[in-house]
């Protein structure tokens, strides 16, 4: 199993490292081209993917991938799109976990994460086994102001129990799917 992540702020890295520890594997950062987040955002606006040497080397036929990355402005970002497309081409099952600033209540808003999940399903097709989002606000009490959430860093604050639970749900789902494919109870 491979755990890959793309993270600008460190939030997706924090989630990926938590998942990798639970799976007893190492999380691998995807170094993408181009490196400029501005250019990556523009590529994302046009619905294109970007390449990653790490993903190209690690995505293999039949080997499950747990992919972590952020939502930028309600878009499936180019690095994630590139890996999802690669998983589809190489017939590698994939689970996608998004980090986002939008709370669950705003998942269907203009900047919400639901359309990113929908776009991921189109990109990966049947190879996308499960996809979810983990808002940085999930489980926070008191809830910070919306402006503060854009600067909230999980590496500094740590994952909440609710965030850990949502990530573990994805890993459990992946385990159930793997067991079913292997014919195990």
Secondary structure, DSSP 4 states (H G I P E B T S, - for coil): -EEEE--SSSHHHHHHHHHHHHHTS-EEE--EES--HHHHHHHHHTT---EEHHHHHH--TT--EEEEEE-BTTB--HHHHHHHHHHHHHT--EEEEEEESS-GGGTTSTT-SHHHHHHHHHHHGGGEEEEEEEETTTT-SSPPPHHHHTT--HHHH---HHHHHHHHHHHHHHHHHHHHHHT--
